[in-house]
Amino acid sequence: MDLLFLLTLPLITGMACRLLPRQSWAEGANAAGALGILVAGLALAARVFGGGPASALGELLYVDALGALLIVVIVVVGFLGALYSVGYIQRDVAHGKVPADQVGWYYLGYHAFLWTMLVAGTVNNLGLLWVAIEATTLVSALLVGFYRTRAALEAAWKYLILCTVGITFALFGVLLTYYASAQTLGADAGLTWTTLIAHAGQLDPGLMKLAFVFALVGFGTKAGFAPLHNWLPDAHSQAPSPVSAVLSGVLLKCGLYGVIRFYLITSVAVPGDFAPNLLLGFGLLSVVVAVPFILVQSDFKRLLAYHSVEHIGLIATAIGLGGPLGLYAGMLHLFNHAMAKALLFFVAGNLSQRYGTTQMSRIRNAIQVMPATGLLLLLGTFAITGVPPFAIFVTEFGIVGAGFARGNPAVGIVLIVALAIVFAGAFGHALEMAFGRSTSKLFPVLAGPLSTIALAVPTAFIVLFGLYVPPSISQAVQQVVTMLGGGKL
């Protein structure tokens, strides 16, 4: 019942926000519903990590350790984004950027977006997983184009077209997997993931190789792997900042989740390093491709978008390397990155509304103009570039170490060089924004308590997990590692 309740709550919340006649009531329903989703999601994850997989509707819905980790990321970032949205949308309405009658539609779209991602993390059928991930594109495209400017609409169409074309490749992967299943299982053939993983060793290796290639390209487009990432900078830069936080912190992981589901089947069906090497290659390419774009960016939100390409590449590299250290660092990095990017996109929201732009050349002296936001800009930049003692330093160190430990020193060296260059470029941008001389017109911005919470929580996580990972969290991540390593589900 808790699984069904979790999937029902976002729909109820979204409809309530749309139908309530006053903006303040919609804001209250949004915050209360997001809190309920957070509690329900964390309760379900705790149940899975403490007692094994959960299922519902005859195992049509199924949540194992990997799904539970994704759910935690969805509900935590979704909750923070919902809180930050209240003050952010209020200021957009006050400045005439958003009509007051569109506020309910925004919250409806936001919670529908959360719902599609939660469905993706809970279905036990690869065909339905494909449908759910495609649904995330359709719903989030409306949010990307929410401001209805020419740039926003162009970004939304580009996002919709590229991701839909990309996800079509994943559909071929799904169909090939079904064909391989039909050849092996006969009357029991299907796309139920638990059945496929149980019989993965019997599936035709040639078909599964081809299926994985299609799935990797298709879901990899949604995950933001280079060179399939072209939609990502435009979408992240044009969406409202709370939506950008969810796109970067969560949606990309849903695409990666689809890749991992196919990866687990293919790794058993195809002996050897075929699947790990493909994932490792896409991961390293993503990290390397992101580097020059980070150096030359002029728009702050586009800069953060290219950081997403880099970090999705790091997670893929960790999974491709494998081993206890690489998998543990990669899965913890998935959460750490979500927290750091949520913080930075909220910071970007504050700065864009204060300065009226996201162009970094016009955002100057933030440390005096907005002391708290300016400080968080610096802290967030330290965190996202892997500076100690922040959480991403620990996981990046683990991923680099896994390269050497697994007999791939070239991977470790490439990562070290790339991460060093990224740090220099990103920190240079941040210093100019924080301390450079400002000549820009400033707009009034009032910080509310919900926005303060939305900024404080991810900051606490990226500091805490850099110094100490609670045993319960470590054990939960270790369960995901055991699953990825071929252990008991």
VENTAMO-V389148 format. One record per residue. RES is the residue in one small letter. SS is DSSP state (alpha for helix, beta for strand, coil for the rest). Layout:
RES/SS ; RES/SS
This chain:
m/coil ; d/alpha ; l/alpha ; l/alpha ; f/alpha ; l/alpha ; l/alpha ; t/alpha ; l/alpha ; p/alpha ; l/alpha ; i/alpha ; t/alpha ; g/alpha ; m/alpha ; a/alpha ; c/alpha ; r/alpha ; l/alpha ; l/coil ; p/coil ; r/coil ; q/alpha ; s/alpha ; w/alpha ; a/alpha ; e/alpha ; g/alpha ; a/alpha ; n/alpha ; a/alpha ; a/alpha ; g/alpha ; a/alpha ; l/alpha ; g/alpha ; i/alpha ; l/alpha ; v/alpha ; a/alpha ; g/alpha ; l/alpha ; a/alpha ; l/alpha ; a/alpha ; a/alpha ; r/alpha ; v/alpha ; f/alpha ; g/alpha ; g/alpha ; g/coil ; p/coil ; a/beta ; s/beta ; a/beta ; l/coil ; g/coil ; e/coil ; l/coil ; l/beta ; y/beta ; v/beta ; d/coil ; a/alpha ; l/alpha ; g/alpha ; a/alpha ; l/alpha ; l/alpha ; i/alpha ; v/alpha ; v/alpha ; i/alpha ; v/alpha ; v/alpha ; v/alpha ; g/alpha ; f/alpha ; l/alpha ; g/alpha ; a/alpha ; l/alpha ; y/alpha ; s/alpha ; v/alpha ; g/alpha ; y/alpha ; i/alpha ; q/alpha ; r/alpha ; d/alpha ; v/alpha ; a/alpha ; h/coil ; g/coil ; k/coil ; v/coil ; p/coil ; a/alpha ; d/alpha ; q/alpha ; v/alpha ; g/alpha ; w/alpha ; y/alpha ; y/alpha ; l/alpha ; g/alpha ; y/alpha ; h/alpha ; a/alpha ; f/alpha ; l/alpha ; w/alpha ; t/alpha ; m/alpha ; l/alpha ; v/alpha ; a/alpha ; g/coil ; t/coil ; v/beta ; n/coil ; n/beta ; l/alpha ; g/alpha ; l/alpha ; l/alpha ; w/alpha ; v/alpha ; a/alpha ; i/alpha ; e/alpha ; a/alpha ; t/alpha ; t/alpha ; l/alpha ; v/alpha ; s/alpha ; a/alpha ; l/alpha ; l/alpha ; v/alpha ; g/coil ; f/coil ; y/coil ; r/coil ; t/coil ; r/alpha ; a/alpha ; a/alpha ; l/alpha ; e/alpha ; a/alpha ; a/alpha ; w/alpha ; k/alpha ; y/alpha ; l/alpha ; i/alpha ; l/alpha ; c/alpha ; t/alpha ; v/alpha ; g/alpha ; i/alpha ; t/alpha ; f/alpha ; a/alpha ; l/alpha ; f/alpha ; g/alpha ; v/alpha ; l/alpha ; l/alpha ; t/alpha ; y/alpha ; y/alpha ; a/alpha ; s/alpha ; a/alpha ; q/alpha ; t/alpha ; l/alpha ; g/alpha ; a/alpha ; d/alpha ; a/coil ; g/coil ; l/coil ; t/beta ; w/alpha ; t/alpha ; t/alpha ; l/alpha ; i/alpha ; a/alpha ; h/coil ; a/alpha ; g/alpha ; q/alpha ; l/coil ; d/coil ; p/alpha ; g/alpha ; l/alpha ; m/alpha ; k/alpha ; l/alpha ; a/alpha ; f/alpha ; v/alpha ; f/alpha ; a/alpha ; l/alpha ; v/alpha ; g/alpha ; f/alpha ; g/alpha ; t/alpha ; k/alpha ; a/alpha ; g/coil ; f/coil ; a/coil ; p/coil ; l/coil ; h/coil ; n/alpha ; w/alpha ; l/alpha ; p/alpha ; d/alpha ; a/alpha ; h/alpha ; s/alpha ; q/alpha ; a/coil ; p/coil ; s/alpha ; p/alpha ; v/alpha ; s/alpha ; a/alpha ; v/alpha ; l/alpha ; s/alpha ; g/alpha ; v/alpha ; l/alpha ; l/alpha ; k/alpha ; c/alpha ; g/alpha ; l/alpha ; y/alpha ; g/alpha ; v/alpha ; i/alpha ; r/alpha ; f/alpha ; y/alpha ; l/alpha ; i/alpha ; t/alpha ; s/alpha ; v/alpha ; a/alpha ; v/coil ; p/coil ; g/coil ; d/coil ; f/alpha ; a/alpha ; p/alpha ; n/alpha ; l/alpha ; l/alpha ; l/alpha ; g/alpha ; f/alpha ; g/alpha ; l/alpha ; l/alpha ; s/alpha ; v/alpha ; v/alpha ; v/alpha ; a/alpha ; v/alpha ; p/alpha ; f/alpha ; i/alpha ; l/alpha ; v/alpha ; q/coil ; s/coil ; d/beta ; f/alpha ; k/alpha ; r/alpha ; l/alpha ; l/alpha ; a/alpha ; y/alpha ; h/alpha ; s/alpha ; v/alpha ; e/alpha ; h/alpha ; i/alpha ; g/alpha ; l/alpha ; i/alpha ; a/alpha ; t/alpha ; a/alpha ; i/alpha ; g/alpha ; l/alpha ; g/coil ; g/alpha ; p/alpha ; l/alpha ; g/alpha ; l/alpha ; y/alpha ; a/alpha ; g/alpha ; m/alpha ; l/alpha ; h/alpha ; l/alpha ; f/alpha ; n/alpha ; h/alpha ; a/alpha ; m/alpha ; a/alpha ; k/alpha ; a/alpha ; l/alpha ; l/alpha ; f/alpha ; f/alpha ; v/alpha ; a/alpha ; g/alpha ; n/alpha ; l/alpha ; s/alpha ; q/alpha ; r/alpha ; y/alpha ; g/coil ; t/coil ; t/coil ; q/beta ; m/alpha ; s/alpha ; r/alpha ; i/coil ; r/coil ; n/coil ; a/alpha ; i/alpha ; q/alpha ; v/alpha ; m/coil ; p/alpha ; a/alpha ; t/alpha ; g/alpha ; l/alpha ; l/alpha ; l/alpha ; l/alpha ; l/alpha ; g/alpha ; t/alpha ; f/alpha ; a/alpha ; i/alpha ; t/coil ; g/coil ; v/coil ; p/coil ; p/coil ; f/coil ; a/alpha ; i/alpha ; f/alpha ; v/alpha ; t/alpha ; e/alpha ; f/alpha ; g/alpha ; i/alpha ; v/alpha ; g/alpha ; a/alpha ; g/alpha ; f/alpha ; a/alpha ; r/coil ; g/coil ; n/coil ; p/alpha ; a/alpha ; v/alpha ; g/alpha ; i/alpha ; v/alpha ; l/alpha ; i/alpha ; v/alpha ; a/alpha ; l/alpha ; a/alpha ; i/alpha ; v/alpha ; f/alpha ; a/alpha ; g/alpha ; a/alpha ; f/alpha ; g/alpha ; h/alpha ; a/alpha ; l/alpha ; e/alpha ; m/alpha ; a/alpha ; f/alpha ; g/coil ; r/coil ; s/coil ; t/coil ; s/coil ; k/coil ; l/coil ; f/coil ; p/coil ; v/coil ; l/coil ; a/coil ; g/coil ; p/alpha ; l/alpha ; s/alpha ; t/alpha ; i/alpha ; a/alpha ; l/alpha ; a/alpha ; v/alpha ; p/alpha ; t/alpha ; a/alpha ; f/alpha ; i/alpha ; v/alpha ; l/alpha ; f/alpha ; g/alpha ; l/alpha ; y/coil ; v/coil ; p/coil ; p/alpha ; s/alpha ; i/alpha ; s/alpha ; q/alpha ; a/alpha ; v/alpha ; q/alpha ; q/alpha ; v/alpha ; v/alpha ; t/alpha ; m/alpha ; l/alpha ; g/coil ; g/coil ; g/coil ; k/coil ; l/coil
